[in-house]
Amino acid sequence: MYGGFGIYFWLKLVLFLVGIFCVILLFELVINRLLKVKKKSLLFAERVNRQHHKLDWIMRVIFIGIMIVGFFINSYRSPLEPIFFLEPYFLLFTLIFISELLTAVMEWKYKPNRNAYKATLIQLLFIIVLVTLIYSTNFFGLFG
């Protein structure tokens, strides 16, 4: 037993995460090819310009501050009654969503290839639909 879970749980989890990663990567490759957009880095956030870099870091610092405050607020509440919009998972998804929207706006304003922002928005919409589908189906029934 590893962390209270059996080996099959961890095997299913790893295969599930690799599968989801492959689906997202394949979707990104198809969209980038269709819209003739240069491939983005998988590991590092690419900023369009210096202003984008500053805004992105300001946003991250604000979200870290909100996470710290949310931790203290929710730790003093009943464990069964947390404030959901101060929960770390909600704040992380919100940060990713706002960060990708910021990237799309900066690509729209400053990138010479006008399809770059469209690819970012389509990929963001796909990931939102995928996460909603995964959550609403209880991880496609794998862990329920």
KOLLO-484025 format. One record per residue (C-alpha): residue number from 0; residue in three letters; x, y, z. Coordinates in steps of 0.05 Angstrom, whole numbers, plus 5000, padded with zeros to 4 digits. Example, Ala and Ser with C-alpha at 12.3 -4.5 7.8 and 13.67 -1.06 7.14 Angstrom:
ATOM pos code    u    v    w
ATOM   0  ala 5246 4910 5156
ATOM   1  ser 5273 4979 5143
//
This chain:
ATOM pos code    u    v    w
ATOM   0  met 5000 5000 5000
ATOM   1  tyr 5025 5069 4981
ATOM   2  gly 4993 5126 5019
ATOM   3  gly 4932 5083 5036
ATOM   4  phe 4918 5066 4963
ATOM   5  gly 4932 5001 4927
ATOM   6  ile 4980 4994 4868
ATOM   7  tyr 4922 4990 4819
ATOM   8  phe 4897 5059 4840
ATOM   9  trp 4965 5090 4825
ATOM  10  leu 4971 5052 4759
ATOM  11  lys 4901 5077 4738
ATOM  12  leu 4918 5147 4760
ATOM  13  val 4984 5150 4721
ATOM  14  leu 4952 5120 4659
ATOM  15  phe 4894 5168 4665
ATOM  16  leu 4939 5229 4671
ATOM  17  val 4984 5207 4613
ATOM  18  gly 4921 5195 4571
ATOM  19  ile 4893 5264 4587
ATOM  20  phe 4961 5296 4573
ATOM  21  cys 4964 5261 4505
ATOM  22  val 4893 5283 4487
ATOM  23  ile 4909 5355 4504
ATOM  24  leu 4975 5353 4466
ATOM  25  leu 4943 5321 4405
ATOM  26  phe 4888 5373 4405
ATOM  27  glu 4939 5429 4411
ATOM  28  leu 4980 5401 4353
ATOM  29  val 4918 5396 4308
ATOM  30  ile 4894 5467 4325
ATOM  31  asn 4963 5496 4315
ATOM  32  arg 4970 5462 4247
ATOM  33  leu 4900 5483 4224
ATOM  34  leu 4911 5555 4244
ATOM  35  lys 4984 5556 4223
ATOM  36  val 5009 5578 4291
ATOM  37  lys 5079 5565 4318
ATOM  38  lys 5081 5511 4371
ATOM  39  lys 5086 5536 4443
ATOM  40  ser 5132 5509 4496
ATOM  41  leu 5101 5455 4539
ATOM  42  leu 5140 5470 4602
ATOM  43  phe 5149 5545 4602
ATOM  44  ala 5100 5601 4595
ATOM  45  glu 5116 5644 4535
ATOM  46  arg 5103 5717 4543
ATOM  47  val 5088 5761 4484
ATOM  48  asn 5126 5822 4510
ATOM  49  arg 5152 5855 4573
ATOM  50  gln 5083 5883 4591
ATOM  51  his 5053 5813 4588
ATOM  52  his 5109 5787 4632
ATOM  53  lys 5095 5841 4685
ATOM  54  leu 5020 5831 4684
ATOM  55  asp 5028 5756 4689
ATOM  56  trp 5073 5761 4751
ATOM  57  ile 5028 5813 4784
ATOM  58  met 4969 5766 4774
ATOM  59  arg 5007 5706 4803
ATOM  60  val 5028 5745 4865
ATOM  61  ile 4957 5768 4876
ATOM  62  phe 4932 5696 4871
ATOM  63  ile 4985 5671 4918
ATOM  64  gly 4963 5724 4968
ATOM  65  ile 4890 5703 4959
ATOM  66  met 4909 5630 4970
ATOM  67  ile 4945 5646 5035
ATOM  68  val 4887 5688 5060
ATOM  69  gly 4837 5635 5037
ATOM  70  phe 4877 5581 5074
ATOM  71  phe 4872 5619 5140
ATOM  72  ile 4798 5636 5130
ATOM  73  asn 4779 5564 5113
ATOM  74  ser 4823 5534 5168
ATOM  75  tyr 4782 5571 5220
ATOM  76  arg 4716 5548 5190
ATOM  77  ser 4684 5480 5198
ATOM  78  pro 4718 5429 5151
ATOM  79  leu 4649 5413 5122
ATOM  80  glu 4633 5486 5106
ATOM  81  pro 4693 5517 5070
ATOM  82  ile 4684 5578 5025
ATOM  83  phe 4691 5544 4958
ATOM  84  phe 4720 5603 4920
ATOM  85  leu 4778 5606 4970
ATOM  86  glu 4794 5532 4960
ATOM  87  pro 4862 5520 4926
ATOM  88  tyr 4834 5478 4868
ATOM  89  phe 4784 5533 4851
ATOM  90  leu 4837 5588 4855
ATOM  91  leu 4886 5548 4812
ATOM  92  phe 4834 5536 4757
ATOM  93  thr 4816 5610 4761
ATOM  94  leu 4889 5630 4755
ATOM  95  ile 4899 5585 4694
ATOM  96  phe 4836 5612 4662
ATOM  97  ile 4853 5685 4673
ATOM  98  ser 4926 5674 4653
ATOM  99  glu 4905 5642 4587
ATOM 100  leu 4856 5698 4574
ATOM 101  leu 4911 5749 4586
ATOM 102  thr 4956 5711 4538
ATOM 103  ala 4901 5712 4485
ATOM 104  val 4890 5787 4493
ATOM 105  met 4965 5801 4488
ATOM 106  glu 4971 5756 4427
ATOM 107  trp 4911 5792 4395
ATOM 108  lys 4942 5860 4408
ATOM 109  tyr 5016 5848 4395
ATOM 110  lys 5029 5784 4355
ATOM 111  pro 5037 5790 4280
ATOM 112  asn 5001 5723 4269
ATOM 113  arg 4928 5739 4281
ATOM 114  asn 4910 5665 4290
ATOM 115  ala 4953 5658 4353
ATOM 116  tyr 4899 5685 4399
ATOM 117  lys 4846 5642 4366
ATOM 118  ala 4887 5580 4379
ATOM 119  thr 4897 5600 4452
ATOM 120  leu 4822 5612 4462
ATOM 121  ile 4803 5546 4427
ATOM 122  gln 4852 5507 4470
ATOM 123  leu 4826 5541 4533
ATOM 124  leu 4755 5524 4515
ATOM 125  phe 4775 5452 4501
ATOM 126  ile 4809 5445 4568
ATOM 127  ile 4749 5475 4604
ATOM 128  val 4703 5426 4570
ATOM 129  leu 4750 5368 4584
ATOM 130  val 4757 5386 4659
ATOM 131  thr 4682 5394 4665
ATOM 132  leu 4671 5327 4631
ATOM 133  ile 4722 5292 4675
ATOM 134  tyr 4692 5322 4738
ATOM 135  ser 4620 5309 4720
ATOM 136  thr 4633 5236 4701
ATOM 137  asn 4674 5222 4764
ATOM 138  phe 4738 5213 4723
ATOM 139  phe 4701 5172 4671
ATOM 140  gly 4681 5123 4726
ATOM 141  leu 4753 5102 4739
ATOM 142  phe 4757 5124 4811
ATOM 143  gly 4685 5121 4834
//
